[in-house]
Structures are given as structure tokens and as C-alpha cells.
Amino acid sequence: MNDTIAPKAGREGLRERKKRLAEQAITDAALRLFAEKGYYETSIQEIADAVMMSSRTFFRYFDSKEDILSGAIRAVQREGLRLAAECESNEPLKIALRRVFLHLAELYQQQRDGLLARYRIAKQSSALASLFLYAMLETEPELCAALAARLEPEPDRSELRFLVALHMTALRVTIEEWLENEESPPLSSLLEQRLIF
């Protein structure tokens, strides 16, 4: 299950490709073990053994099991921040937010299998659910800052915070419903219906 964000065409060298493949192998093994044995019952050594590496080598790729569970979500959210930082200075705030969040939905759509696996694992305990949720929400302040720095005139900070939180909530709730229903239309279509504010 590939849940990495594809690098820009032609920019990935052999070393980066090997690193990405190793990270994906570790991720796949870890998610499988978390689903089979439980997140807390799976050790880093067991994950390393599953991909035939030492636990020391594991730490070259990931800082912790939490990093595996939330890393892909954080990567998608960083991509949203990148897009926000590149918006046109005269773009209306609501249009910029809509574009950023629909782009996030498209990225999550591409990673449905990995996101679904993480979502099911996160439901094993309230602590894991909090970690899953926080991985999405932690970029809110940075997103506000990126838009405030880019848009002219600078948006009202209070309104900006409210609108970013509203969009993030719409994304989160839509993702949950989308993951729980295999017959759902594409995530971006569902989200677009909800971004009416």
C-alpha cells in the first residue's frame, strides 16, 4: 500500500528512491502488524524483523511507531502548507482555503488504503485516536500564518483562524465518513459539497 507523496518528476535520485522504498516496506510491515497484533502489542524489534533489518536501522527511517502511524498524514498536511504559501497574493481568502483543502482531499484520496489502515488502528484506543486527529490539526496555526503572510490585504486573524478550523473540521468529518463507507464517491467531491461557507 503506497502512501507516500510522489516526488517531482525527475528529481528523485537512487539514494532517495532506496530510502523511500525502505520506508514503505517498514510502513507496510508495521501497519500489518498493528492490525494483526495491536499497536501497543507490536514492538519496534518485531517491525524490524519483519523487514529483515536491525532495530537500529529502523531508527534511520522512523523516530518511533507513532511516526509510522501519523507520518503520512503529516506529509499530506505539509503539502497543503506548501500550496498555501504559493497562493496568489490577491486571491480571496475563501477561494484560497477551498483550493488548499480540495487539494488535501485529492492527496488523501490517493492514499485511501494507507489512510484506512491507520484509521482502523487509531480506533484501537482513545490515545491513538487522539494521535491520528492531532496529526491533522497541528498544521492549523502554520496554515493561518502561511495565508496571512501571503494574502493582501492581510486577512483578519480571528476570521482566518475560524475559517481554517472550520475547513479542517469539514475535512476531518468528511474523511471519517468516506473511510467508513466503501461506496462513497471521491473524497474531493464529498468535501466540495460541504465547503459552502
Secondary structure, 3 states (H helix, E strand, C coil): CCCCCCCCCCCCCHHHHHHHHHHHHHHHHHHHHHHHHCCCCCCHHHHHHHCCCCHHHHHHHCCCHHHHHHHHHHHHHHHHHHHHHCCCCCCCHHHHHHHHHHHHHHHHHHCHHHHHHHHHHHCCCHHHHHHHHHHHHCCHHHHHHHHHHHCCCCCCHHHHHHHHHHHHHHHHHHHHHHHHCCCCCCHHHHHHHHCCC
